[in-house]
Amino acid sequence: MDGIKIRRVISKKKKLCPHCLKEVKPTSNLGGWLLPQEYSCNSCGYFGSVALEDKN
Ligand SMILES: [Zn+2]
């Protein structure tokens, strides 16, 4: 019985900074599960839980 696989619901979509629209990086691997995900932007210094989803 090896047909059961755990499905990961973690989105691999890129998140974009709401300020400068550059890609932001999640600040925690646990974000979105135990805690609200937060993101940081290396371009403008933005930090927060709001990020835009890249639609491509
Ligand atoms: Zn930014």
PDB file of the backbone (N, CA, C, O) and the ligand in Angstrom, with CONECT records:
HET     ZN  A 101       1
ATOM      1  N   MET A   1       0.845  -1.206   0.000  1.00  0.00           N
ATOM      2  CA  MET A   1       0.000   0.000   0.000  1.00  0.00           C
ATOM      3  C   MET A   1       0.871   1.244   0.000  1.00  0.00           C
ATOM      4  O   MET A   1       1.241   1.759   1.055  1.00  0.00           O
ATOM      5  N   ASP A   2       1.183   1.705  -1.154  1.00  0.00           N
ATOM      6  CA  ASP A   2       2.004   2.921  -1.213  1.00  0.00           C
ATOM      7  C   ASP A   2       1.291   4.005  -2.022  1.00  0.00           C
ATOM      8  O   ASP A   2       1.924   4.915  -2.556  1.00  0.00           O
ATOM      9  N   GLY A   3      -0.003   3.895  -2.103  1.00  0.00           N
ATOM     10  CA  GLY A   3      -0.732   4.854  -2.933  1.00  0.00           C
ATOM     11  C   GLY A   3      -1.135   6.120  -2.206  1.00  0.00           C
ATOM     12  O   GLY A   3      -1.655   7.061  -2.805  1.00  0.00           O
ATOM     13  N   ILE A   4      -0.886   6.130  -0.902  1.00  0.00           N
ATOM     14  CA  ILE A   4      -1.290   7.313  -0.134  1.00  0.00           C
ATOM     15  C   ILE A   4      -0.127   8.294  -0.066  1.00  0.00           C
ATOM     16  O   ILE A   4       0.973   7.958   0.374  1.00  0.00           O
ATOM     17  N   LYS A   5      -0.398   9.495  -0.506  1.00  0.00           N
ATOM     18  CA  LYS A   5       0.634  10.529  -0.443  1.00  0.00           C
ATOM     19  C   LYS A   5       0.086  11.740   0.305  1.00  0.00           C
ATOM     20  O   LYS A   5      -1.071  12.132   0.154  1.00  0.00           O
ATOM     21  N   ILE A   6       0.942  12.295   1.091  1.00  0.00           N
ATOM     22  CA  ILE A   6       0.553  13.510   1.803  1.00  0.00           C
ATOM     23  C   ILE A   6       0.638  14.689   0.833  1.00  0.00           C
ATOM     24  O   ILE A   6       1.673  14.945   0.218  1.00  0.00           O
ATOM     25  N   ARG A   7      -0.453  15.373   0.723  1.00  0.00           N
ATOM     26  CA  ARG A   7      -0.467  16.516  -0.187  1.00  0.00           C
ATOM     27  C   ARG A   7      -0.038  17.777   0.543  1.00  0.00           C
ATOM     28  O   ARG A   7      -0.568  18.133   1.595  1.00  0.00           O
ATOM     29  N   ARG A   8       0.912  18.415  -0.039  1.00  0.00           N
ATOM     30  CA  ARG A   8       1.346  19.689   0.520  1.00  0.00           C
ATOM     31  C   ARG A   8       0.518  20.811  -0.107  1.00  0.00           C
ATOM     32  O   ARG A   8       0.348  20.883  -1.324  1.00  0.00           O
ATOM     33  N   VAL A   9       0.018  21.668   0.750  1.00  0.00           N
ATOM     34  CA  VAL A   9      -0.814  22.763   0.259  1.00  0.00           C
ATOM     35  C   VAL A   9      -0.041  24.074   0.218  1.00  0.00           C
ATOM     36  O   VAL A   9      -0.602  25.141  -0.032  1.00  0.00           O
ATOM     37  N   ILE A  10       1.243  23.970   0.467  1.00  0.00           N
ATOM     38  CA  ILE A  10       2.052  25.191   0.440  1.00  0.00           C
ATOM     39  C   ILE A  10       2.166  25.686  -0.995  1.00  0.00           C
ATOM     40  O   ILE A  10       2.589  24.957  -1.892  1.00  0.00           O
ATOM     41  N   SER A  11       1.789  26.910  -1.184  1.00  0.00           N
ATOM     42  CA  SER A  11       1.823  27.477  -2.512  1.00  0.00           C
ATOM     43  C   SER A  11       3.244  27.785  -2.936  1.00  0.00           C
ATOM     44  O   SER A  11       4.037  28.330  -2.168  1.00  0.00           O
ATOM     45  N   LYS A  12       3.549  27.431  -4.160  1.00  0.00           N
ATOM     46  CA  LYS A  12       4.870  27.749  -4.695  1.00  0.00           C
ATOM     47  C   LYS A  12       4.842  29.027  -5.525  1.00  0.00           C
ATOM     48  O   LYS A  12       5.838  29.409  -6.140  1.00  0.00           O
ATOM     49  N   LYS A  13       3.679  29.682  -5.531  1.00  0.00           N
ATOM     50  CA  LYS A  13       3.597  30.917  -6.304  1.00  0.00           C
ATOM     51  C   LYS A  13       4.475  31.985  -5.691  1.00  0.00           C
ATOM     52  O   LYS A  13       4.647  32.070  -4.475  1.00  0.00           O
ATOM     53  N   LYS A  14       5.011  32.777  -6.558  1.00  0.00           N
ATOM     54  CA  LYS A  14       5.811  33.892  -6.074  1.00  0.00           C
ATOM     55  C   LYS A  14       4.909  34.960  -5.477  1.00  0.00           C
ATOM     56  O   LYS A  14       3.787  35.179  -5.933  1.00  0.00           O
ATOM     57  N   LYS A  15       5.418  35.608  -4.463  1.00  0.00           N
ATOM     58  CA  LYS A  15       4.700  36.722  -3.850  1.00  0.00           C
ATOM     59  C   LYS A  15       5.432  38.013  -4.192  1.00  0.00           C
ATOM     60  O   LYS A  15       6.660  38.067  -4.250  1.00  0.00           O
ATOM     61  N   LEU A  16       4.634  39.045  -4.416  1.00  0.00           N
ATOM     62  CA  LEU A  16       5.218  40.308  -4.837  1.00  0.00           C
ATOM     63  C   LEU A  16       4.995  41.392  -3.790  1.00  0.00           C
ATOM     64  O   LEU A  16       3.958  41.445  -3.129  1.00  0.00           O
ATOM     65  N   CYS A  17       5.977  42.232  -3.664  1.00  0.00           N
ATOM     66  CA  CYS A  17       5.907  43.360  -2.744  1.00  0.00           C
ATOM     67  C   CYS A  17       4.805  44.316  -3.177  1.00  0.00           C
ATOM     68  O   CYS A  17       4.747  44.688  -4.349  1.00  0.00           O
ATOM     69  N   PRO A  18       3.919  44.729  -2.251  1.00  0.00           N
ATOM     70  CA  PRO A  18       2.854  45.670  -2.603  1.00  0.00           C
ATOM     71  C   PRO A  18       3.364  47.076  -2.862  1.00  0.00           C
ATOM     72  O   PRO A  18       2.628  47.921  -3.372  1.00  0.00           O
ATOM     73  N   HIS A  19       4.619  47.331  -2.516  1.00  0.00           N
ATOM     74  CA  HIS A  19       5.179  48.670  -2.700  1.00  0.00           C
ATOM     75  C   HIS A  19       5.896  48.797  -4.031  1.00  0.00           C
ATOM     76  O   HIS A  19       5.646  49.728  -4.796  1.00  0.00           O
ATOM     77  N   CYS A  20       6.794  47.850  -4.305  1.00  0.00           N
ATOM     78  CA  CYS A  20       7.631  47.996  -5.501  1.00  0.00           C
ATOM     79  C   CYS A  20       7.445  46.843  -6.489  1.00  0.00           C
ATOM     80  O   CYS A  20       8.067  46.831  -7.551  1.00  0.00           O
ATOM     81  N   LEU A  21       6.596  45.881  -6.145  1.00  0.00           N
ATOM     82  CA  LEU A  21       6.252  44.779  -7.043  1.00  0.00           C
ATOM     83  C   LEU A  21       7.428  43.881  -7.362  1.00  0.00           C
ATOM     84  O   LEU A  21       7.414  43.167  -8.365  1.00  0.00           O
ATOM     85  N   LYS A  22       8.441  43.910  -6.520  1.00  0.00           N
ATOM     86  CA  LYS A  22       9.513  42.937  -6.644  1.00  0.00           C
ATOM     87  C   LYS A  22       9.149  41.709  -5.813  1.00  0.00           C
ATOM     88  O   LYS A  22       8.269  41.762  -4.953  1.00  0.00           O
ATOM     89  N   GLU A  23       9.844  40.601  -6.085  1.00  0.00           N
ATOM     90  CA  GLU A  23       9.544  39.388  -5.348  1.00  0.00           C
ATOM     91  C   GLU A  23       9.961  39.542  -3.889  1.00  0.00           C
ATOM     92  O   GLU A  23      11.039  40.050  -3.580  1.00  0.00           O
ATOM     93  N   VAL A  24       9.067  39.084  -2.991  1.00  0.00           N
ATOM     94  CA  VAL A  24       9.381  39.119  -1.565  1.00  0.00           C
ATOM     95  C   VAL A  24       9.671  37.704  -1.077  1.00  0.00           C
ATOM     96  O   VAL A  24       9.236  36.719  -1.674  1.00  0.00           O
ATOM     97  N   LYS A  25      10.406  37.630   0.009  1.00  0.00           N
ATOM     98  CA  LYS A  25      10.780  36.345   0.580  1.00  0.00           C
ATOM     99  C   LYS A  25      10.026  36.100   1.875  1.00  0.00           C
ATOM    100  O   LYS A  25       9.938  36.993   2.717  1.00  0.00           O
ATOM    101  N   PRO A  26       9.476  34.895   2.048  1.00  0.00           N
ATOM    102  CA  PRO A  26       8.856  34.564   3.326  1.00  0.00           C
ATOM    103  C   PRO A  26       9.890  34.633   4.438  1.00  0.00           C
ATOM    104  O   PRO A  26      11.043  34.245   4.251  1.00  0.00           O
ATOM    105  N   THR A  27       9.471  35.127   5.592  1.00  0.00           N
ATOM    106  CA  THR A  27      10.415  35.280   6.698  1.00  0.00           C
ATOM    107  C   THR A  27      10.452  34.051   7.582  1.00  0.00           C
ATOM    108  O   THR A  27      11.329  33.937   8.438  1.00  0.00           O
ATOM    109  N   SER A  28       9.519  33.128   7.396  1.00  0.00           N
ATOM    110  CA  SER A  28       9.485  31.930   8.234  1.00  0.00           C
ATOM    111  C   SER A  28       8.944  30.765   7.439  1.00  0.00           C
ATOM    112  O   SER A  28       8.002  30.923   6.661  1.00  0.00           O
ATOM    113  N   ASN A  29       9.524  29.606   7.624  1.00  0.00           N
ATOM    114  CA  ASN A  29       9.032  28.415   6.945  1.00  0.00           C
ATOM    115  C   ASN A  29       7.716  27.930   7.525  1.00  0.00           C
ATOM    116  O   ASN A  29       7.001  27.155   6.890  1.00  0.00           O
ATOM    117  N   LEU A  30       7.396  28.382   8.724  1.00  0.00           N
ATOM    118  CA  LEU A  30       6.158  27.960   9.371  1.00  0.00           C
ATOM    119  C   LEU A  30       5.017  28.916   9.081  1.00  0.00           C
ATOM    120  O   LEU A  30       3.875  28.674   9.472  1.00  0.00           O
ATOM    121  N   GLY A  31       5.330  29.984   8.405  1.00  0.00           N
ATOM    122  CA  GLY A  31       4.313  30.985   8.140  1.00  0.00           C
ATOM    123  C   GLY A  31       3.180  30.426   7.306  1.00  0.00           C
ATOM    124  O   GLY A  31       3.397  29.567   6.452  1.00  0.00           O
ATOM    125  N   GLY A  32       1.981  30.904   7.547  1.00  0.00           N
ATOM    126  CA  GLY A  32       0.823  30.442   6.811  1.00  0.00           C
ATOM    127  C   GLY A  32       0.219  29.186   7.407  1.00  0.00           C
ATOM    128  O   GLY A  32      -0.860  28.760   6.995  1.00  0.00           O
ATOM    129  N   TRP A  33       0.895  28.596   8.361  1.00  0.00           N
ATOM    130  CA  TRP A  33       0.380  27.377   8.983  1.00  0.00           C
ATOM    131  C   TRP A  33       0.109  27.635  10.456  1.00  0.00           C
ATOM    132  O   TRP A  33      -1.036  27.606  10.906  1.00  0.00           O
ATOM    133  N   LEU A  34       1.176  27.886  11.197  1.00  0.00           N
ATOM    134  CA  LEU A  34       1.004  28.181  12.617  1.00  0.00           C
ATOM    135  C   LEU A  34       0.848  29.672  12.864  1.00  0.00           C
ATOM    136  O   LEU A  34       0.198  30.106  13.815  1.00  0.00           O
ATOM    137  N   LEU A  35       1.455  30.429  11.991  1.00  0.00           N
ATOM    138  CA  LEU A  35       1.453  31.872  12.152  1.00  0.00           C
ATOM    139  C   LEU A  35       1.120  32.511  10.808  1.00  0.00           C
ATOM    140  O   LEU A  35       1.324  31.903   9.757  1.00  0.00           O
ATOM    141  N   PRO A  36       0.615  33.721  10.845  1.00  0.00           N
ATOM    142  CA  PRO A  36       0.422  34.430   9.580  1.00  0.00           C
ATOM    143  C   PRO A  36       1.767  34.607   8.880  1.00  0.00           C
ATOM    144  O   PRO A  36       2.764  34.986   9.494  1.00  0.00           O
ATOM    145  N   GLN A  37       1.766  34.325   7.597  1.00  0.00           N
ATOM    146  CA  GLN A  37       3.007  34.477   6.855  1.00  0.00           C
ATOM    147  C   GLN A  37       3.393  35.946   6.757  1.00  0.00           C
ATOM    148  O   GLN A  37       2.561  36.822   6.521  1.00  0.00           O
ATOM    149  N   GLU A  38       4.666  36.177   6.944  1.00  0.00           N
ATOM    150  CA  GLU A  38       5.166  37.534   6.752  1.00  0.00           C
ATOM    151  C   GLU A  38       6.253  37.500   5.695  1.00  0.00           C
ATOM    152  O   GLU A  38       6.946  36.500   5.509  1.00  0.00           O
ATOM    153  N   TYR A  39       6.377  38.613   5.017  1.00  0.00           N
ATOM    154  CA  TYR A  39       7.313  38.684   3.899  1.00  0.00           C
ATOM    155  C   TYR A  39       8.221  39.882   4.064  1.00  0.00           C
ATOM    156  O   TYR A  39       7.864  40.886   4.681  1.00  0.00           O
ATOM    157  N   SER A  40       9.396  39.746   3.498  1.00  0.00           N
ATOM    158  CA  SER A  40      10.308  40.872   3.491  1.00  0.00           C
ATOM    159  C   SER A  40      10.780  41.124   2.071  1.00  0.00           C
ATOM    160  O   SER A  40      10.985  40.195   1.289  1.00  0.00           O
ATOM    161  N   CYS A  41      10.948  42.397   1.757  1.00  0.00           N
ATOM    162  CA  CYS A  41      11.377  42.791   0.425  1.00  0.00           C
ATOM    163  C   CYS A  41      12.797  43.331   0.491  1.00  0.00           C
ATOM    164  O   CYS A  41      13.100  44.235   1.269  1.00  0.00           O
ATOM    165  N   ASN A  42      13.651  42.764  -0.332  1.00  0.00           N
ATOM    166  CA  ASN A  42      15.044  43.206  -0.337  1.00  0.00           C
ATOM    167  C   ASN A  42      15.236  44.487  -1.129  1.00  0.00           C
ATOM    168  O   ASN A  42      16.278  45.135  -1.038  1.00  0.00           O
ATOM    169  N   SER A  43      14.229  44.846  -1.901  1.00  0.00           N
ATOM    170  CA  SER A  43      14.395  45.998  -2.778  1.00  0.00           C
ATOM    171  C   SER A  43      14.076  47.311  -2.070  1.00  0.00           C
ATOM    172  O   SER A  43      14.821  48.284  -2.187  1.00  0.00           O
ATOM    173  N   CYS A  44      12.951  47.333  -1.326  1.00  0.00           N
ATOM    174  CA  CYS A  44      12.538  48.586  -0.700  1.00  0.00           C
ATOM    175  C   CYS A  44      12.509  48.494   0.817  1.00  0.00           C
ATOM    176  O   CYS A  44      12.272  49.492   1.497  1.00  0.00           O
ATOM    177  N   GLY A  45      12.750  47.292   1.356  1.00  0.00           N
ATOM    178  CA  GLY A  45      12.768  47.156   2.797  1.00  0.00           C
ATOM    179  C   GLY A  45      11.418  46.896   3.411  1.00  0.00           C
ATOM    180  O   GLY A  45      11.273  46.910   4.633  1.00  0.00           O
ATOM    181  N   TYR A  46      10.421  46.655   2.570  1.00  0.00           N
ATOM    182  CA  TYR A  46       9.081  46.368   3.083  1.00  0.00           C
ATOM    183  C   TYR A  46       9.085  45.094   3.920  1.00  0.00           C
ATOM    184  O   TYR A  46       9.771  44.126   3.593  1.00  0.00           O
ATOM    185  N   PHE A  47       8.315  45.106   4.999  1.00  0.00           N
ATOM    186  CA  PHE A  47       8.147  43.919   5.826  1.00  0.00           C
ATOM    187  C   PHE A  47       6.732  43.876   6.339  1.00  0.00           C
ATOM    188  O   PHE A  47       6.261  44.829   6.960  1.00  0.00           O
ATOM    189  N   GLY A  48       6.036  42.755   6.081  1.00  0.00           N
ATOM    190  CA  GLY A  48       4.666  42.656   6.567  1.00  0.00           C
ATOM    191  C   GLY A  48       3.995  41.420   6.021  1.00  0.00           C
ATOM    192  O   GLY A  48       4.598  40.629   5.297  1.00  0.00           O
ATOM    193  N   SER A  49       2.723  41.266   6.384  1.00  0.00           N
ATOM    194  CA  SER A  49       1.978  40.063   6.019  1.00  0.00           C
ATOM    195  C   SER A  49       1.248  40.219   4.693  1.00  0.00           C
ATOM    196  O   SER A  49       0.656  39.263   4.191  1.00  0.00           O
ATOM    197  N   VAL A  50       1.287  41.412   4.128  1.00  0.00           N
ATOM    198  CA  VAL A  50       0.593  41.635   2.877  1.00  0.00           C
ATOM    199  C   VAL A  50       1.555  41.428   1.713  1.00  0.00           C
ATOM    200  O   VAL A  50       2.628  42.029   1.651  1.00  0.00           O
ATOM    201  N   ALA A  51       1.140  40.561   0.794  1.00  0.00           N
ATOM    202  CA  ALA A  51       1.934  40.357  -0.410  1.00  0.00           C
ATOM    203  C   ALA A  51       0.980  40.053  -1.561  1.00  0.00           C
ATOM    204  O   ALA A  51      -0.077  39.452  -1.372  1.00  0.00           O
ATOM    205  N   LEU A  52       1.371  40.473  -2.733  1.00  0.00           N
ATOM    206  CA  LEU A  52       0.549  40.226  -3.910  1.00  0.00           C
ATOM    207  C   LEU A  52       0.954  38.909  -4.538  1.00  0.00           C
ATOM    208  O   LEU A  52       2.127  38.535  -4.528  1.00  0.00           O
ATOM    209  N   GLU A  53      -0.033  38.207  -5.088  1.00  0.00           N
ATOM    210  CA  GLU A  53       0.284  36.955  -5.756  1.00  0.00           C
ATOM    211  C   GLU A  53       0.653  37.214  -7.203  1.00  0.00           C
ATOM    212  O   GLU A  53      -0.022  37.953  -7.920  1.00  0.00           O
ATOM    213  N   ASP A  54       1.724  36.595  -7.602  1.00  0.00           N
ATOM    214  CA  ASP A  54       2.159  36.715  -8.980  1.00  0.00           C
ATOM    215  C   ASP A  54       1.280  35.832  -9.855  1.00  0.00           C
ATOM    216  O   ASP A  54       1.233  34.616  -9.670  1.00  0.00           O
ATOM    217  N   LYS A  55       0.599  36.432 -10.789  1.00  0.00           N
ATOM    218  CA  LYS A  55      -0.283  35.664 -11.669  1.00  0.00           C
ATOM    219  C   LYS A  55       0.392  35.484 -13.018  1.00  0.00           C
ATOM    220  O   LYS A  55       0.367  36.367 -13.874  1.00  0.00           O
ATOM    221  N   ASN A  56       0.997  34.313 -13.181  1.00  0.00           N
ATOM    222  CA  ASN A  56       1.651  34.075 -14.475  1.00  0.00           C
ATOM    223  C   ASN A  56       1.469  32.656 -14.947  1.00  0.00           C
ATOM    224  O   ASN A  56       1.958  32.293 -16.016  1.00  0.00           O
TER     225      ASN A  56
HETATM  226 ZN    ZN A 101       9.480  46.241  -2.120  1.00  0.00          ZN2+
END
